[in-house]
Amino acid sequence: MHFAPDGVLVRKALRRLEDGPRSSVELAAEVLGMHGCPPTMAGRLVAQLLEGIPEVARDGEDGDAWRLAGGSRRTRRAAARGLRDLRYAVVDVETNGGVAGGNGRVVEIAIVDVDRGAIGGCYSTLVDAGVAIPPWITRLTGIRTEMTHGAPRFSQICDPVREHLRGRVFVAHNAAYDWGFVRAEMRRAGAGLPRGPRLCTVHMARRLLPGLERRGLDSVADYYGIEIRERHRARGDAVATARILVRMLEDAERRGWTTWPALRKALGPVPRRERDKRRDRPSERVEKHERRHE
């Protein structure tokens, strides 16, 4: 198969890479329309499309990710702008209590826009994951299996989810958890996920509020005097996290962390326990779900 170096597909791939690195599978789906393409075939086709294009470089340990040489324009623009000028997507998911990428499935998602320090619209929906919701999840969230019947499958909401995330910093209270589930669901659906900066408000709390004994959502919200309506529901938790983010950005700017690079340098690396995806026993998952934002 031959692709013209200045053709429509190459230009489309370059636009996708503006959002950050993409895997061959993601590019095959987004650019070539080959959803669910086997990784080996995707790698071969995307290599034929992009190899020799000077604006593009391979990325990742296995060389199966692609990025714009010199970084994406969006990343460069973000580095030059103040924290208040960036656009944020504050995300919260509720799940069936399983493990992201394994038996864990998203049963509710909410995404709140934050622009120039102001909270905007909220996209939220229940999700029919095709699995039963365990009683302990129902006790915690109030979400019952029958409530998800008739709700869209995640594959049906990939487009609106991607559009709400595109061009924004992904934010969540314990971002590794929510990002892990969103990424797993998008991959399961064979859809591409916008890549870009991520920000964890738990990690921010560790640096900005060192005297706070606990950094769970309840504790941080209480510190800022923020009421959480519909606790343990995606919309309620996402709105509360968005309000916390606004206050944290104000605190960060008062400390002189006024740009994205300055903030990342001040925060330092994310602690390992916030990055790890552990396969907990059911009893541990109950406690983890109840305290997952700590």
N, C-alpha and C positions, 0 to 999 in steps of 0.2 A: 504494500500500500504506500502511495506517495502523497506527501503533504507539502503544499507550497509554503516556503518559509515566510511569505508575506500574505498568506491566505487567511480566510475568515476564521478557521479553526485555531490557528496559531494566535491570532489577535484575541479570540475568545479565551484561550488559555491564559494569555498574559493578563487579561482583565480579572480572571479568577485568582491569579497569583498576587494581585494587588492586595487581597485580603490576608495574605500570608502563605506559608508552605502548604502544598497539597500532595497527597499520596497519588500514585498512579491510578489506583482504584477510583479515587474521588474524581480525578481529572477525566478518566474514561467515562464516568457517569455524567459529569457536568458538561463536558466539552463534546464528547463523541456520542453521548446519549446511550451509552452501553451500561445500563444499570445492572448490578449484580455480576459484572464481568469478573471471571477468575483472575486472581492477582497476577499470575504469570502472563496471561494474555494481555491484561491491562498494562503491565510493565513494558511489554514488547511494543504495543501500539503507541503508548505515550512517548516512549523513547524515540520511535520513528517520527513522532510529531515534533518533539522539542529538542532533540539532540542537534547541536550545531547552531541553535538560536542563541546569539550572544547575550541577550538579556536574561537568560535562564541558567540556573545552576542546579545540580543535584544536591540533595540534602538528606539527612538521616543516616543512621549507622549502616543500614543496608543499601543506601543509595536509591531507595525507592520513593523518596519524597522530592518534590521540586519546589524551587523558590526563585524569586527574582534576584539576580546577582546584585549584591549591595543592599539587599533588604527591600521590603515593599515600600512603595511611596507612602502608604498609610502609616507604616511604622515610623518613617522619617518625619512625616507631618506631625505625628503624635509627640515625637521627641521635642519638637520645636514649640509646641503649644502648652499653655498652662493647664493644670488639672481641671479647672473650671470650664475650659474650652472643649474638653474631650466629651464624647458621647458614651454613655454607659448603658448596659443591659443587665439589670439585676434579676437573677434567675433563682427560682426555687422549684424543686420537684418533690413530689411524694411518690413513694414506690411501694411495691409489694413486700419489701423487706429482704429481698434477695441481694445478690452480688452483681454489680454492674458488669455487663459483658458476659454474665453467666445466666443464672436463673432470675436475676433481678430485672424488673420491668417498671417503667414509669406509668403511674396511674393518674397523675395530675401534674400539670406544669403551669407556671406563671412567669411572665417576663415583663418587668417594669422599666420604662424608659426614664433615664435621668439626663437632662440636657442643661448645661450652664447652671448647675446647682439647683435646678427645678425638676420636680417629679412630674412626668408626663403620663402617657397612657399606659394601660396594663392589658396584655394579652394573657388570657388564662382559659384553660379547658381541662375537663376530665378526659382521660384516655382509656379506651377499651384495649387492654393489653392481652385479652384472651386468656387470662389466668384468674384463678380465685384469689381474693384478697384475704389473708389470714385473719382470724379473729383479733389477734393482738394489734394488728395494724388498724383494724376498725375501731378498737377501743381507743387507740391513740389519736387517729385522724378523723374518725367519724365516717370515713369512706367505706361503703359496702360494695360488694361485687356487683349487685344489681344496679347500683348507681352508675356504673360505668357502661352498662348495656345501652347501646344506642349512641354512645360517645364515639368520636372518631378514633381510628387506629392511629398509631404514631406515624405510620407511613403516609397518612392522609394530611398530616399537619406539618410535614417536613418543610414545605415551601414557606408558610407563615413563620415558623420558628427560625428558619434560616434568614428571612428578611428582617426579623426583629433583632437578630444578633449581628447582622452584617454591618461592618463599619463601626462597631462599638466595642468597648472594653467589657469582657464577660466578668460579671461580679456575682459572688454568692457568699453566704456565710458558711464556710467550709467548702470552698470552690472546687476542690478535688472531687468531692462527693457528687455535687450536682453536674459538674462538667463531665465526669466519668459516665453518668447515666445518659446525659444528652448525647454524648459522642457515641455510646454503645447503641442507642436507639437509632440514630442517624445512619450508622454503619449497617445495622441490621436491615434498615430500609433501603440500603444501597444509595443513599443520598449524600451529597457533599456537605461538609460543615464548615462555615466560615472560620478561618484561623485568625487569631489575633491575640492581643494582650489579655491576660486574666488577672483578676484581683480578688484576694480572699479577705473578707472583713474580719475573720477570726485572726488571721495573721496581722492585719492592721491593728487590731485590739491589743495584741501582745506588745506592739511597739508604742502605740499611742496611749494605752491605758495600763501601764505596767503594775500599778497598784491594785488593779481589779483582780480579785481572787479567782473568779471564773469568767470565761469569755463566751459562754453560751449566748444564744440569741436573747433569751429572757434577761440575763444579767447585763448585757450591753445595752439593750433597749431600756432597762430600768435606769442605768447610769445616765442615759441621755433624756430620760423622762418621756420615752416613746411608748405609747400604748400599742399592744399587738392585738388586733382583732382577728378572729378565726385562727388561733394558734394551731400549728400543725396542719394547716391547709395551705396550698401553694400560694394563693393570692394574698392571704393575710401575712404569711411569713415574708413573701417577696416585697410587699409594700413596706413592712417594718424594716427590712434590710435596706431598702432604698432610702428611707428616712435616716437610718443610721449612717449610710454611706455619705449623704450630704453633710452630716455633722462631722464625720471623720475627715472629709476633704477640707472642711474649714479648719479643723485642728491641725491637719498636715500643713496647710498653707501658713498658719501662724508660726509653725516651726521652721518655715523657710523651705519646705518641700513643695515647691510651686510647679514643678514640671514632672512629667512621667519618669524620666531618668533619675531625677532627684528623689522621687518617692521610692522607686525600685532600689536605689542605692541605700536609702535610709532603712527600708524594710529588711533588706538582706535576703538570703535564701529562705524558701519555705521550709519549716521544720519537717523532718522525714515523716513524722506521724500524721502530718496533714497531707502528705503526698501518697502514702501507702494505701493500697486497696487490699484490705485484709479479708480473708474468708472466715468470718466469725461463726461460732456455734450459734444456734437459734437463741439461746438465753442471752448471749452476748449481744446479738443483734437487737433484741428488745431494748436493752439499756443503751445501745449505740444510737438507735432511732430516737429514743427519748432525749438523749443528750448529744445528738449528732452535731449540733452547732457549737460544740464546745471544743 
